[in-house]
Amino acid sequence: MHTDGQHVLPHAAVIWVDTWHALIAHSDHGRPTVTEVDRVAEPQHDYFERVAREAEDCDRLMLLGPATTWQAFELEYESLYGRPDRFVEAETAAPTTPRELVERLRLLEPDLRRG
């Protein structure tokens, strides 16, 4: 529990998503972590829900990937959590590496800038 005098730093995630694969960079106990989610023979809704669960505790989200996919994911996330305010940036981007996602995460999450 946080009191009014405590400052809670935002927890961020960078999500690169296409129709069959997603990479989610976030911090886990102060250390950057990248999780992979692969789509199996499942509806897009179920796949997007699994991706969203990887970042459900984050209050700042950056979305990357093919525009039509991140836009569809954004709508699915909003319908699941009702929190469109969590999206701070979205960008059409080619496939990326986990290292590049962590570098973007460092821009969003103040605690990781020091490390």
C-alpha positions in Angstrom: 0.0 0.0 0.0 1.2 3.5 -0.9 0.6 6.5 1.3 0.1 10.0 -0.1 3.7 10.9 0.7 5.2 8.0 -1.4 6.1 8.6 -5.0 5.2 5.6 -7.3 7.3 5.5 -10.5 5.4 4.4 -13.6 6.0 0.9 -14.8 6.4 0.7 -18.6 6.4 -1.9 -21.4 7.5 -1.8 -25.0 5.5 -4.2 -27.2 6.5 -5.2 -30.7 3.6 -7.2 -32.2 2.7 -8.7 -35.5 0.1 -11.3 -36.4 2.1 -14.3 -35.3 4.8 -13.1 -32.8 5.3 -10.6 -30.1 8.1 -9.3 -27.9 7.3 -7.6 -24.7 10.1 -5.6 -22.9 9.4 -4.6 -19.3 11.2 -4.5 -16.0 11.0 -7.3 -13.5 12.3 -6.2 -10.0 14.3 -3.4 -11.6 15.9 -5.5 -14.4 14.8 -5.4 -18.0 13.2 -8.6 -19.2 11.9 -9.5 -22.7 9.1 -12.1 -23.1 8.2 -13.7 -26.3 4.6 -14.7 -27.2 4.0 -16.9 -30.3 0.5 -17.2 -31.8 -0.6 -20.8 -32.0 -3.7 -22.0 -33.9 -5.9 -19.6 -32.0 -8.1 -16.6 -32.8 -6.4 -13.2 -32.9 -8.4 -12.2 -29.9 -6.9 -15.0 -27.8 -3.4 -14.2 -29.0 -3.7 -10.5 -28.3 -5.1 -11.3 -24.8 -2.0 -13.4 -24.0 0.2 -10.5 -25.2 -1.8 -8.0 -23.2 -1.4 -10.1 -20.0 2.4 -9.8 -20.2 2.0 -6.0 -19.7 -1.1 -5.8 -17.6 0.7 -4.3 -14.6 2.3 -1.5 -16.8 0.9 2.0 -16.8 2.9 3.2 -19.9 2.9 1.3 -23.1 4.8 1.8 -26.4 3.5 -0.2 -29.3 5.6 -1.2 -32.3 5.1 -3.3 -35.4 3.0 -3.3 -38.6 0.5 -0.5 -38.2 -2.6 -2.6 -38.8 -1.5 -5.1 -36.2 -0.5 -2.7 -33.4 -3.8 -0.7 -34.1 -5.8 -3.9 -33.7 -3.9 -4.9 -30.5 -4.5 -1.4 -29.1 -8.2 -1.8 -29.6 -8.2 -5.3 -28.0 -6.2 -4.0 -25.0 -8.6 -1.1 -24.6 -11.6 -3.5 -24.6 -9.9 -5.8 -22.0 -8.7 -3.1 -19.6 -10.6 0.1 -20.5 -7.3 2.1 -20.2 -6.5 3.9 -23.5 -4.6 6.4 -21.3 -1.7 3.9 -20.9 -0.6 4.2 -24.6 2.2 6.8 -24.7 3.5 6.1 -28.2 2.9 3.8 -31.2 5.1 3.4 -34.3 5.1 1.4 -37.4 8.3 -0.6 -37.2 10.1 -3.6 -38.9 10.9 -6.6 -36.7 13.3 -5.7 -34.0 15.6 -7.3 -31.5 15.1 -7.8 -27.7 18.1 -5.4 -27.2 16.5 -2.6 -29.2 13.3 -3.0 -27.2 15.2 -2.7 -23.9 16.8 0.5 -25.2 13.4 1.9 -25.9 12.2 0.8 -22.5 15.0 2.7 -20.9 13.5 5.9 -22.3 10.2 5.2 -20.7 11.1 3.8 -17.3 13.2 6.2 -15.1 14.6 3.4 -12.9 16.2 1.7 -15.9 18.0 4.9 -17.1 20.5 4.6 -14.2 21.5 1.0 -15.0 
